[in-house]
Amino acid sequence: MPKAIWLAFALAILGSLLTSNTVSACLHLVHSVPPNVIEALSRGFNLDGWFNETEPAPPSIELLRELRKAGMSHIRLPVPAERVMPRFASKAERDELLHEIDHALSELLFLGYYVSLDLHPGNQFSRLHQQDPEASLLEMKDTWTGLAQIMRHHPADRIFAELLNEPDLDANRWQKEVEELAGVVRQLLPRTTIIIGPVNWQRADSLPSLRPLNDLNVVYAIHMYDPMAFTHQAHWDPKDPLHYIRGLPYPIRAEDPEVQKLRRQLADGNDAKVLAMLDKATPDERIDKWLEPAVLWQQQFSRPIIINEFGVLKAGAPRESRLRWLSSVVSYAQQHCWGWTHWELSQGFGLLDDKSGQIDAGALKALLGAGSGLAGPEAAPAPAKQRQDR
C-alpha cells in the first residue's frame, strides 16, 4: 500500500480513537443532568453588565439572535448578590430587580437560549460571608427563595441555579455551606440543574478541595485565566503589576524575541516585581498543566464539569495569541466532555470588535470553529410562560 494511503489510514484511526475517548469520557459520567442541559452547557458566554453595573446595559436583541444562530446555546447571567439580598436592598428594590430578571429570562428563552442565574457577590457580601457564617448563609437561602419564585415561571430544564460565584472562604466551611444551601434550593426547585464551584477563584487546582454532592443533578464549575501574566496583561488597575505587561505572546517561550524584548523593557524600567511575574510565567506552552487537577478530580468522581469563566483581556494581548489561547481552552474542554462559557460579551474580555461594536468573527471562530457563521444546533423552542417546577 502506498505510503500516503498508510498515513491517511493511520490518521483516520487516530482520529477515531480520540473521538472514541471523548465519547467514552461523556458516557462514564455519573449524573442525572438532562441530556439537553449537558448539550446546551457545551458552548456559551457570560452576559455581564446587564444587571451588575451602575448603569445597566441590556444587550441588543439582534446581537443575541446572531450569536444564537452562530451556535451559542448557553448564557450565564450574573446577578448582583447585594441587589437581591434582604440585608443590602429594600423589598421594593429587590422586587424591581427580580421583575427585570424575570423579563430578561423570558427574552433569552424566546431566543432559544438556556440560562444560568449566577449569584455574583460584591465586596459587601464577601465581607459578611467571611465574618458571619450564620448571617451570610441565611442571606443566600433567602436570596435563592426569591430567585426561585421567578425561575418557576419558566421551564425547569432551561434555567439553572449557580449558587455562588467564586466563594471567598475556607474550603471546609464552604463544603458544609454548599451542601446545606443546595439542599434548600433543591426543595425549592426539584428539577432544576444546580451549578457549584470550589473556593479560591474556582481554579481547577482548587476543585480537589470540593467533594461532590449526593445530588446528581449538579454541574461543577471551574474558572480558567492561567497564565495570569498573559490573560490579564494591560490590567485596568495601574496599581496592579500586570498593568505594565503588554504585547506578551502565547505560548510564552523564553527564546521568543517578543518575550525577550518585553523583558528588556521591564528591566530598563526597574520593574522588578513585574519582571518577576513574567519570569514566573515563562515558559508556558500548554494549558494542560493548569487544568489537569480538574481532569483527575473528574476521573475520581465522574461528575460533569464546565469552565464557565475563561477569557483574555483584549487591551494588551496580541490578537493571534489571544485567539490561540481561547481555541486551546475550548479544545481541551471538548476533549474532556466539559462545557464552556466565555467571559464575557461586550467589555474588556468581550467578543465584540471595539471599533465597530460588531461580533469579532475571529474570536467566534476560535470558540466555535470554522462553521461558526452557520446555524448551530436547533434552538430550543420558545416556552409558554407556565409553572413547571413544582
C-alpha positions in Angstrom: 0.0 0.0 0.0 1.4 3.4 -0.9 2.9 5.4 2.0 0.4 8.3 1.6 -2.5 5.9 1.9 -0.9 4.3 5.0 -0.5 7.8 6.5 -4.2 8.7 5.8 -5.3 5.4 7.3 -3.3 5.9 10.4 -4.6 9.5 10.9 -8.2 8.2 10.4 -7.6 5.5 13.1 -6.1 8.1 15.5 -9.0 10.5 14.9 -11.4 7.7 15.6 -9.6 6.8 18.8 -9.6 10.4 20.0 -13.3 10.7 19.2 -14.0 7.4 21.0 -12.1 8.5 24.1 -14.0 11.8 24.2 -17.4 10.0 23.9 -16.2 7.4 26.4 -15.5 10.2 28.9 -19.0 11.5 28.4 -20.7 8.1 28.7 -19.0 7.2 32.0 -20.1 10.3 33.9 -22.4 9.7 36.8 -25.2 12.3 37.0 -28.9 13.0 36.4 -28.4 16.2 34.5 -30.8 16.1 31.5 -29.1 15.5 28.1 -30.4 18.7 26.6 -28.8 20.6 29.5 -25.4 19.0 29.0 -25.6 19.8 25.3 -26.7 23.4 26.0 -23.9 24.0 28.5 -21.3 22.9 25.9 -20.9 26.4 24.5 -21.9 29.8 25.7 -20.9 33.2 27.0 -21.3 35.4 30.1 -23.7 38.3 29.7 -22.0 40.6 32.2 -23.2 44.2 32.7 -27.0 43.8 32.2 -27.8 43.9 36.0 -24.5 44.3 37.8 -23.4 47.7 36.5 -24.2 51.2 37.8 -25.9 51.9 34.5 -27.4 48.6 33.3 -26.8 47.9 29.6 -29.2 45.4 28.1 -27.8 43.7 25.0 -29.1 44.1 21.5 -31.7 41.5 20.6 -30.2 41.3 17.1 -26.8 40.6 18.5 -28.1 37.8 20.8 -30.1 36.4 17.8 -26.9 36.4 15.7 -24.9 34.6 18.4 -27.6 32.0 18.8 -27.6 31.4 15.1 -23.8 31.0 15.1 -24.1 28.2 17.6 -24.1 29.7 21.1 -26.6 28.0 23.3 -26.0 29.0 26.9 -25.9 32.4 28.7 -24.5 32.8 32.2 -26.3 35.8 33.7 -24.5 37.4 36.7 -27.0 38.6 39.3 -25.5 41.1 41.8 -26.0 39.5 45.1 -26.3 42.7 47.1 -29.2 43.9 45.0 -31.3 40.8 45.7 -30.3 40.2 49.4 -32.6 41.5 52.2 -29.7 42.8 54.2 -28.4 45.1 51.4 -31.6 46.1 49.5 -35.1 47.1 50.3 -38.0 44.9 49.4 -39.1 47.4 46.7 -35.6 47.3 45.2 -35.4 43.6 45.3 -38.8 43.1 43.7 -38.0 45.6 40.9 -34.8 43.7 40.1 -36.5 40.3 40.2 -39.1 41.6 37.8 -36.4 42.8 35.5 -34.6 39.4 35.7 -37.9 37.6 35.0 -38.4 39.7 31.9 -34.8 39.0 30.8 -35.3 35.3 31.2 -38.4 35.4 29.0 -36.5 37.2 26.3 -33.5 34.9 26.4 -35.6 31.8 26.4 -37.6 33.1 23.5 -34.4 33.5 21.5 -33.6 29.8 22.2 -31.0 30.1 24.9 -30.6 28.2 28.1 -29.7 30.4 31.1 -27.7 30.1 34.3 -28.6 32.6 37.0 -25.2 33.2 38.7 -25.4 34.7 42.2 -22.4 37.1 41.8 -21.3 38.7 45.1 -19.6 42.1 45.6 -17.4 43.3 48.5 -20.3 43.8 50.9 -21.5 40.2 50.9 -17.9 38.8 50.6 -17.1 40.6 53.9 -20.2 39.3 55.5 -19.5 35.8 54.3 -16.1 35.8 55.8 -17.1 37.4 59.1 -20.5 36.0 59.9 -21.2 32.4 58.7 -24.7 32.2 60.1 -25.9 35.5 58.7 -24.4 35.0 55.3 -25.8 31.6 54.9 -29.3 32.9 55.8 -28.9 35.7 53.2 -28.1 33.1 50.5 -31.1 31.0 51.4 -33.4 34.0 51.4 -32.0 35.2 48.1 -32.5 31.8 46.4 -36.0 31.7 47.8 -36.7 34.9 45.9 -35.0 33.8 42.8 -36.8 30.5 42.8 -40.1 32.4 42.6 -39.3 33.8 39.2 -37.5 30.7 38.0 -40.7 28.7 38.5 -42.3 30.9 35.8 -40.1 29.1 33.2 -39.3 25.5 32.1 -37.1 23.8 34.7 -34.7 22.4 32.1 -34.0 25.8 30.6 -32.9 27.8 33.7 -30.0 26.7 36.1 -29.1 27.8 39.6 -25.5 28.7 40.2 -25.4 29.0 43.9 -22.4 31.4 44.4 -19.7 32.8 42.2 -16.1 32.3 43.5 -16.8 31.7 47.2 -14.1 33.5 49.2 -13.6 31.4 52.3 -12.2 28.2 53.7 -12.8 25.1 51.7 -14.1 23.0 54.6 -16.6 25.7 55.6 -17.8 26.1 52.0 -18.3 22.3 51.7 -20.7 22.4 54.7 -22.4 25.5 53.5 -22.9 24.4 49.9 -24.3 21.1 50.9 -26.9 22.9 53.1 -27.6 25.6 50.5 -28.0 23.1 47.7 -30.5 21.1 49.8 -32.6 24.2 50.3 -32.5 25.1 46.6 -33.4 21.5 45.7 -36.5 21.7 47.8 -37.5 25.0 46.1 -36.6 23.8 42.6 -36.9 20.0 42.5 -36.0 19.6 38.8 -33.5 22.5 38.2 -29.9 21.8 37.5 -27.6 23.3 40.2 -24.1 24.6 39.5 -21.4 24.9 42.1 -17.7 25.5 42.2 -14.8 25.4 44.6 -13.1 28.2 46.6 -10.0 30.2 45.6 -11.4 31.9 42.4 -12.8 28.5 41.4 -9.4 27.5 40.0 -9.0 24.0 38.6 -6.4 23.2 41.2 -9.0 24.1 43.9 -11.6 21.6 42.6 -9.9 18.7 44.6 -10.9 20.5 47.8 -14.6 20.1 46.9 -16.4 16.8 47.4 -19.3 16.1 45.1 -22.8 16.5 46.4 -25.1 13.5 46.8 -27.5 15.3 44.5 -26.7 14.1 40.9 -28.4 16.9 39.1 -25.4 19.1 39.6 -22.7 20.5 37.3 -19.3 21.6 38.8 -17.8 24.9 37.6 -14.2 26.0 37.3 -12.7 29.2 36.0 -9.6 29.4 33.8 -7.4 32.5 33.5 -3.9 31.0 33.5 -1.3 32.1 33.0 -2.5 35.4 34.5 0.6 37.3 33.1 -0.9 36.6 29.7 -4.7 36.7 30.2 -4.6 39.9 32.4 -1.8 41.8 30.8 -2.6 45.5 30.5 -4.8 45.2 33.6 -7.2 48.1 34.1 -5.8 49.0 37.5 -2.5 50.9 37.3 -1.7 49.6 40.8 -1.6 46.0 39.5 1.8 44.9 38.2 0.1 43.2 35.3 -0.9 46.7 34.0 2.6 47.1 32.8 2.8 43.9 30.8 1.7 44.4 27.2 2.3 42.5 24.0 3.1 39.2 25.7 2.5 36.4 23.2 1.2 32.9 23.8 2.7 30.4 24.0 5.2 32.1 26.3 8.8 31.0 25.4 11.9 32.5 26.8 13.6 32.4 23.4 10.7 34.3 21.7 12.0 37.7 20.5 8.9 39.4 21.7 9.3 37.9 25.2 12.9 39.0 25.3 12.0 42.5 24.2 9.4 42.8 26.9 11.9 41.6 29.5 14.4 44.3 28.4 11.7 47.0 28.7 10.8 45.9 32.2 14.4 45.6 33.2 15.2 49.1 31.9 12.2 50.5 33.8 13.3 48.8 37.1 10.0 47.0 37.3 11.4 44.2 39.4 8.0 42.9 40.6 6.5 42.9 37.1 9.6 41.2 35.7 9.4 38.5 38.4 5.8 37.8 37.4 6.9 37.5 33.8 9.7 35.2 34.6 7.4 33.0 36.8 5.1 32.6 33.8 7.9 31.6 31.5 7.8 29.1 29.9 4.1 28.3 29.4 3.3 26.5 26.2 0.3 24.4 27.0 -2.8 24.8 29.2 -2.8 21.2 30.2 -0.9 21.8 33.4 -3.4 24.3 34.6 -6.5 22.1 34.0 -5.1 18.7 34.9 -6.3 18.8 38.5 -9.9 19.0 37.3 -9.3 16.1 35.0 -8.0 14.0 37.9 -11.0 15.1 40.0 -13.4 14.0 37.3 -11.7 10.7 36.9 -12.2 10.1 40.6 -15.8 11.2 40.9 -17.2 11.0 37.3 -19.2 14.3 37.6 -19.9 16.8 34.8 -17.7 19.9 34.6 -18.0 23.3 33.0 -15.4 26.0 32.5 -17.9 28.8 32.9 -15.4 31.7 33.0 -12.3 32.0 30.8 -11.0 34.8 28.6 -8.2 37.2 27.8 -8.2 41.0 28.2 -8.1 42.5 24.7 -6.2 45.7 25.6 -2.7 44.3 25.7 -2.7 40.8 24.4 -1.6 40.1 20.8 -4.7 39.2 18.8 -3.5 36.0 17.3 -2.1 34.8 20.7 -5.5 35.6 22.3 -7.4 33.6 19.7 -4.9 30.7 20.0 -5.4 30.6 23.8 -9.2 30.7 23.5 -9.2 27.9 21.0 -6.9 25.8 23.2 -9.2 26.1 26.2 -12.2 25.2 24.1 -10.4 22.2 22.6 -9.3 20.9 25.9 -12.8 21.3 27.3 -14.3 19.4 24.4 -11.7 16.6 24.7 -12.8 16.0 28.3 -16.5 16.4 27.8 -16.7 19.7 29.6 -18.9 22.6 28.8 -17.6 26.2 28.4 -18.9 29.7 28.8 -16.7 32.6 27.7 -16.1 35.6 29.8 -17.7 37.8 28.5 -19.6 39.5 25.7 -19.1 43.3 25.3 -16.5 44.6 27.8 -12.7 44.2 28.3 -12.7 40.4 27.6 -15.6 40.5 25.1 -16.5 39.0 21.8 -17.2 42.3 20.1 -14.9 44.4 18.0 -14.0 47.5 19.9 -14.2 49.8 16.9 -17.3 48.5 15.1 -19.2 47.1 18.0 -20.0 44.1 15.9 -19.2 40.4 16.6 -15.5 39.6 16.2 -15.6 36.9 13.6 -12.1 35.7 14.6 -12.9 35.3 18.2 -16.1 33.5 17.4 -14.2 31.1 15.1 -11.7 30.5 17.8 -14.5 29.4 20.1 -16.9 27.7 17.7 -14.7 26.5 14.9 -14.9 27.2 11.1 -18.6 26.7 10.9 -19.4 29.5 13.4 -21.1 31.6 10.9 -23.7 28.9 10.2 -26.7 28.0 12.3 -25.8 25.9 15.3 -27.8 23.1 16.9 -31.6 23.6 16.6 -32.7 26.2 19.1 -34.8 25.2 22.0 -38.5 26.1 21.4 -39.8 29.4 22.8 -41.6 28.3 26.0 -45.1 29.3 27.1 -44.9 31.1 30.4 -46.0 28.5 32.9 -45.0 26.9 36.2 -43.1 23.7 35.5 -41.0 23.2 38.6 -43.3 22.3 41.5 
